[in-house]
Amino acid sequence: MTSQTFTDTERRTTLAALMIVFLLSALDQTIVSTAMPRIISELNGLNLYSWVTTAYLLTSTVMVPIWGKLGDIYGRKPVLIVGISIFLAGSLLSGISGEF
């Protein structure tokens, strides 16, 4: 295995890209909590609060190994770019929607 050296510009670019990915990940983890008051009012009850959170966490947990396998097959960078694109497209569509 050969060692690879990176220039300062490459290191800074990589660090900036990773910071953006971590920011999007943090936004993804908190996106349900910001929508919960509206979701609870639509579901007519606070007793369904845990079901919404559980469904979100369960879906996220199930998708981790699937994205991991896709990363092993196609490479991590293309899968990361596709994942970010899907997240941004979903966020854009959610932002421009008036009602649900």
C-alpha positions in Angstrom: 0.0 0.0 0.0 1.4 3.4 -1.0 1.1 6.4 1.2 -0.5 9.4 -0.3 0.4 13.0 0.4 -2.1 15.9 0.1 -1.5 19.6 -0.4 -2.8 22.2 2.0 -5.5 23.1 -0.5 -6.7 19.5 -0.8 -6.8 19.2 3.0 -8.8 22.4 3.4 -11.2 21.4 0.6 -11.7 18.0 2.2 -12.3 19.5 5.6 -14.8 22.0 4.3 -16.7 19.2 2.4 -16.8 17.1 5.6 -18.0 20.0 7.7 -20.9 20.6 5.2 -21.8 16.9 5.3 -21.8 16.9 9.1 -24.0 20.0 9.1 -26.5 18.3 6.8 -26.4 15.3 9.0 -27.2 17.4 12.1 -30.0 19.1 10.2 -31.4 15.8 9.2 -31.4 14.5 12.8 -33.3 17.6 14.1 -35.7 18.1 11.2 -38.5 16.0 12.8 -38.4 17.9 16.0 -39.0 21.2 14.3 -42.1 19.8 12.5 -43.5 18.0 15.5 -46.0 20.8 16.7 -47.6 20.8 13.2 -47.6 17.0 12.9 -49.2 16.6 16.4 -51.9 19.1 15.6 -52.7 17.3 12.4 -52.8 13.9 14.1 -55.0 15.4 16.9 -53.1 14.1 19.9 -49.9 14.2 21.8 -50.2 10.4 22.4 -48.9 9.9 18.8 -45.8 11.9 19.4 -43.6 8.9 20.0 -44.9 7.1 17.0 -43.7 9.8 14.6 -40.2 9.9 16.2 -40.0 6.1 16.3 -41.0 5.8 12.6 -38.3 8.4 11.7 -35.6 6.7 13.7 -36.6 3.2 12.4 -36.4 4.4 8.8 -33.1 6.1 9.4 -31.7 2.9 11.0 -32.9 0.6 8.3 -31.3 2.8 5.6 -27.8 2.9 7.1 -26.8 -0.6 6.0 -28.4 -0.1 2.6 -26.4 3.0 1.9 -23.3 1.3 3.3 -23.7 -1.6 0.9 -24.3 0.8 -2.0 -21.1 2.7 -0.9 -19.2 -0.6 -1.0 -20.5 -1.4 -4.5 -20.3 2.0 -6.2 -17.8 3.9 -4.1 -18.3 6.1 -1.1 -18.0 9.5 -2.9 -20.7 8.9 -5.6 -23.1 7.5 -3.0 -22.4 10.4 -0.7 -23.1 12.8 -3.6 -26.4 11.0 -4.4 -27.4 11.0 -0.8 -26.7 14.7 -0.4 -28.6 15.4 -3.7 -31.6 13.4 -2.5 -31.6 15.2 0.9 -31.3 18.7 -0.7 -34.1 17.9 -3.3 -36.4 16.7 -0.5 -35.6 19.8 1.6 -36.3 22.0 -1.4 -39.6 20.3 -2.1 -40.5 20.5 1.6 -39.6 24.2 1.7 -41.7 25.2 -1.3 -44.8 23.1 -0.3 -47.5 25.2 1.2 -49.5 22.6 3.1 -49.2 18.8 3.6 
